[in-house]
Amino acid sequence: MRKYKLLVAVVNYGVARKAVKAAKQAGAEGGTTLLGEGTGGHKVSEVLGIDLEPEKEIILILIDESKLEVVLQAVISAARLDKSGRGIAFVLDVSRVAGICHLGAPVEIPEQNPGGMEMVKDGEEVLYDLIVTIVNKGDSEKVVDASKRAGAEGGTILFGRGTGIHENARLFGIPIEPEKEIVLTLIERQKSGKVLEAIINETDLNKPGKGIAFVLEVERVAGINRQLNRMVRKMLSESSPR
């Protein structure tokens, strides 16, 4: 069974294209780039005496563990991350993957509790997963709707551009990087398999070029009031017509 890692690189604006190209040459399938702002200690630009927070590009690269070191070194070299102030890179473990059927990698979805019911006692620690789904522009609502039907509370949608092997559109001979939508779904771990399966079925991730999804284990969570959520669900169930 193949194991996968998520390589995350935060680089200066304009560097992502070069870094992703190097990663693909080193064996990666592609990457997804997001835009952000940097607030690190190397911020020195000023306009009329006002500090500017430089724009950053965040690169997400899902990579076979066996290729990780080669791809990581390629990204470090291309983005010059060995130099101070150039950016950072880190690696996260991935527990499950979908949307890479062209690699012949099966998706393992663990069995759920009967009926998808929550089997956690009061006072017991609840473990969470983060499902990251990267789909073509316009498909994020399908991901959110499928997730909610499978038991998720909702999701957060981000926007980026993709550079995968199935994307080769051109305009006047110039390669076009299609827009992507990234959906972040925080879900209780015992429900993550059911939610992932719903996402796969709704967005056809078992077909090439439709997107990818992967699951990251979350160590700590803040901002979730489980008791309030239970009360709301109970009130809704009691008020619904029988």
Beta strands, then each sheet from edge to edge (+ up, - down):
strand 1: 4-12
strand 2: 32-37
strand 3: 46-47
strand 4: 50-51
strand 5: 55-64
strand 6: 87-93
strand 7: 96-98
strand 8: 128-136
strand 9: 156-162
strand 10: 170-171
strand 11: 174-175
strand 12: 179-188
strand 13: 211-218
sheet 1: 6+ 1- 5+ 2- 9+ 12- 8+ 13- 7+
sheet 2: 3+ 4-
sheet 3: 10+ 11-
end
